Amino acid sequence: MVIAASVCLAAILGGANQAPPPAAAAPEKEAREAVAQFYIALNAMFTGDIKPMNDVWSHAADVTYMGPAGGYQIGWKNVGEELGRQAAMKLGGKIEPSDIHVIAIGGALAIVSNYEKGENLDATGKKIPVSIRATTTFRCEGGKWKMIGHHTDVLPSLAK
């Protein structure tokens, strides 16, 4: 993540209006790596393992989450609690991103839009197909790309 750190550092030291140095290509590559880490964490969460998800998220007070169960959580405390509830459900299955589109903003922010496709399992083990839209926002914090927002369509099987 040396490139990510240099992109973050350039954005912090040089200001958001300056382009990152040539050695640090636009943060699209780093944003795509952050997306990949998020989906690894999401699939781990489906087994009940919340640690990888906690690691990919910023723990700041301004993060937001509007996930497939509905609701609107603001701040890491609320977001973390909701993610913990979802991990406890042990939904199983696997979700992967498709049609990923990255918008890099000033070297310190990235907005990612994509589809989430795959399947989860209901309480009886029956496969439930998943095909929803998602928008995720990442911010460079301390040289690492962290999620600060995630918004998806609601899944009827999870809706509160």
C-alpha positions as semicolon CSV with decimal commas, in nm:
position;residue;x (nm);y (nm);z (nm)
1;M;0,000;0,000;0,000
2;V;0,297;0,235;-0,055
3;I;0,116;0,391;-0,350
4;A;-0,200;0,440;-0,142
5;A;0,000;0,605;0,131
6;S;0,170;0,839;-0,115
7;V;-0,164;0,928;-0,274
8;C;-0,310;0,996;0,070
9;L;-0,007;1,195;0,176
10;A;-0,013;1,399;-0,144
11;A;-0,378;1,482;-0,088
12;I;-0,318;1,582;0,272
13;L;0,003;1,781;0,219
14;G;-0,075;1,923;-0,123
15;G;-0,443;1,994;-0,082
16;A;-0,736;1,834;-0,257
17;N;-0,703;2,059;-0,564
18;Q;-0,358;1,934;-0,657
19;A;-0,304;1,618;-0,858
20;P;-0,113;1,335;-0,692
21;P;0,250;1,297;-0,793
22;P;0,312;1,104;-1,118
23;A;0,457;0,803;-0,930
24;A;0,122;0,766;-0,753
25;A;-0,133;0,706;-1,025
26;A;-0,488;0,823;-0,960
27;P;-0,627;0,640;-0,657
28;E;-0,851;0,421;-0,871
29;K;-0,622;0,120;-0,827
30;E;-0,613;0,164;-0,449
31;A;-0,990;0,213;-0,438
32;R;-1,034;-0,113;-0,630
33;E;-0,806;-0,286;-0,379
34;A;-1,019;-0,143;-0,095
35;V;-1,332;-0,274;-0,269
36;A;-1,176;-0,620;-0,296
37;Q;-1,092;-0,612;0,077
38;F;-1,449;-0,509;0,158
39;Y;-1,597;-0,807;-0,027
40;I;-1,351;-1,043;0,145
41;A;-1,468;-0,892;0,475
42;L;-1,835;-0,915;0,375
43;N;-1,805;-1,284;0,294
44;A;-1,620;-1,344;0,623
45;M;-1,905;-1,164;0,800
46;F;-2,146;-1,417;0,649
47;T;-1,964;-1,684;0,853
48;G;-1,997;-1,477;1,172
49;D;-1,643;-1,333;1,160
50;I;-1,681;-0,957;1,210
51;K;-1,310;-0,866;1,252
52;P;-1,226;-0,815;0,881
53;M;-1,533;-0,590;0,844
54;N;-1,427;-0,385;1,145
55;D;-1,084;-0,348;0,986
56;V;-1,206;-0,210;0,651
57;W;-1,435;0,054;0,804
58;S;-1,333;0,394;0,938
59;H;-1,430;0,424;1,303
60;A;-1,512;0,793;1,267
61;A;-1,828;0,965;1,386
62;D;-1,928;1,068;1,032
63;V;-1,955;0,722;0,869
64;T;-2,293;0,611;0,735
65;Y;-2,453;0,277;0,651
66;M;-2,777;0,205;0,468
67;G;-2,749;-0,169;0,412
68;P;-2,965;-0,446;0,272
69;A;-3,164;-0,479;0,596
70;G;-3,285;-0,119;0,567
71;G;-3,231;0,147;0,826
72;Y;-2,985;0,433;0,835
73;Q;-2,695;0,423;1,077
74;I;-2,471;0,722;1,140
75;G;-2,141;0,706;1,328
76;W;-1,912;0,409;1,383
77;K;-2,085;0,304;1,707
78;N;-2,418;0,257;1,528
79;V;-2,268;0,117;1,208
80;G;-2,052;-0,130;1,400
81;E;-2,350;-0,249;1,606
82;E;-2,558;-0,309;1,291
83;L;-2,275;-0,497;1,122
84;G;-2,238;-0,706;1,439
85;R;-2,609;-0,795;1,425
86;Q;-2,570;-0,901;1,064
87;A;-2,261;-1,110;1,142
88;A;-2,455;-1,289;1,417
89;M;-2,712;-1,398;1,154
90;K;-2,441;-1,608;0,980
91;L;-2,610;-1,567;0,643
92;G;-2,362;-1,792;0,462
93;G;-2,323;-1,785;0,087
94;K;-2,105;-1,548;-0,109
95;I;-2,145;-1,204;-0,264
96;E;-1,918;-1,058;-0,531
97;P;-1,906;-0,715;-0,693
98;S;-1,966;-0,666;-1,063
99;D;-1,966;-0,369;-1,299
100;I;-1,741;-0,168;-1,066
101;H;-1,716;0,204;-1,144
102;V;-1,471;0,418;-0,945
103;I;-1,476;0,795;-0,916
104;A;-1,160;0,927;-0,750
105;I;-1,188;1,270;-0,592
106;G;-0,875;1,468;-0,509
107;G;-0,666;1,169;-0,403
108;A;-0,829;1,131;-0,060
109;L;-1,183;1,020;-0,150
110;A;-1,326;0,759;-0,381
111;I;-1,685;0,671;-0,464
112;V;-1,752;0,323;-0,596
113;S;-2,075;0,208;-0,760
114;N;-2,138;-0,155;-0,847
115;Y;-2,375;-0,448;-0,830
116;E;-2,356;-0,704;-0,551
117;K;-2,438;-1,050;-0,685
118;G;-2,441;-1,393;-0,529
119;E;-2,646;-1,571;-0,268
120;N;-2,712;-1,603;0,102
121;L;-2,886;-1,881;0,290
122;D;-3,211;-1,865;0,483
123;A;-3,262;-2,033;0,822
124;T;-3,339;-2,366;0,650
125;G;-3,028;-2,353;0,431
126;K;-3,220;-2,261;0,117
127;K;-3,022;-2,039;-0,121
128;I;-3,155;-1,686;-0,161
129;P;-3,028;-1,505;-0,471
130;V;-2,883;-1,158;-0,421
131;S;-2,860;-0,895;-0,694
132;I;-2,858;-0,541;-0,559
133;R;-2,701;-0,204;-0,635
134;A;-2,437;-0,060;-0,402
135;T;-2,252;0,268;-0,359
136;T;-1,953;0,281;-0,128
137;T;-1,742;0,579;-0,026
138;F;-1,380;0,544;0,083
139;R;-1,153;0,799;0,250
140;C;-0,780;0,783;0,295
141;E;-0,707;0,784;0,669
142;G;-0,357;0,742;0,803
143;G;-0,232;0,612;0,468
144;K;-0,507;0,347;0,442
145;W;-0,832;0,347;0,245
146;K;-1,126;0,308;0,483
147;M;-1,497;0,281;0,415
148;I;-1,695;0,581;0,529
149;G;-2,027;0,502;0,364
150;H;-2,214;0,209;0,217
151;H;-2,562;0,220;0,065
152;T;-2,743;-0,072;-0,098
153;D;-3,086;-0,168;-0,215
154;V;-3,296;-0,337;0,051
155;L;-3,321;-0,716;0,037
156;P;-3,676;-0,830;0,121
157;S;-3,535;-1,133;0,306
158;L;-3,348;-0,900;0,547
159;A;-3,580;-0,598;0,564
160;K;-3,677;-0,496;0,915
